[in-house]
Amino acid sequence: MRPVIDHVPVAGSDLDTLVTRFENAGFEPRYGGKHPTMGTEMAMLVLPDGSYLELLAPVDTGTRAGHWPEFLAADAGPCAWCVDAGSVHSELQRAISHDVTVHGPVRGRRETEHGAAEWDVGFLGGDDSVLPFVISDRTPREYRVPDSTLYGSPVSGIGRVVLAVHDLEAAVERFTRLYRLPAPERDYDDRFGALAAFPGQDAVLCEPDTGPVRERLERFGPCPASVLLSADVEDAATRHPLDATRTLFGKRVRFVEGFDYRLGVVER
C-alpha cells in the first residue's frame, strides 16, 4: 500500500480561534460538523486534489476530547496524518503481519450538511503519530469531504507531511519495512535537522537537533512537525503571508506567517 494522504488533523483548543488564524492567513475553512462520540468539532480546508486539513477542537473548551487531547489542549497544530485504505480491517491485518502495533478499527461519525458521514479508522504504531492512521468510508466520501472551493487557487493539495522522530535511521527502517519503499533521499535543514524523504512519497522524516522542532518532539513524542501544501509558491505569496524561501530536497518552501513552522507551501 502506498500511503496517499487523505487529510491532516490540525489541533486547537477552540475552533473559532483556529478558523480565525487560517482566515487571517488568507484561507477560507468551512464548518464541517461535530463528532458526537468524541466531543470534538471541525472545520475543513478542502484542497483541489480532494485532500484536506481538518481543523479540530473540543466542543467544550478545556475538556479532554478526541484522539489527541494533549495536542488539542496545547493548540499544537498538525497532530497526525491519515491515509485512505480500501479496507481498514485489511490494512490493520497487514500492519500486524509486519509487527506493527495497531488500534482499531474504530467507527467514526460526523453530522454534515448531507446527513451523517460514517467511516472506520485504525491507528498504526502504538502511542506515537509517526505512522499514519487509516480510514475507509462507510457512507459516500462526498458526505465526509465536500468538493473544494479552491479550484484556481495556487494551492492544490497536501505536498508533504514532515514527521519529527528521535532516531532517523530507525524511522527509515520502520517505513521501509512496512511500505517496501526504496532508499530515501537525504537533506539537512537548520530547523528540522537531518531529513529523509522516500521518492514519490509524501512523508518526510526529520531528526531535529535543537530549536522549536526539537522542543516539540520532546514534549509530544514522535509526531508531525509541519504540513506543506503543494503550490505555485510565487502565486501563493500574493495571497498568503509567507516568510523567506528555503529549499528542501531541491524544492522551494515558504512557511505561513503566524503558524511558526507548522504550515507552509512547497513548490509542486
Disulfide bonds with the S-S distance in Angstrom:
none
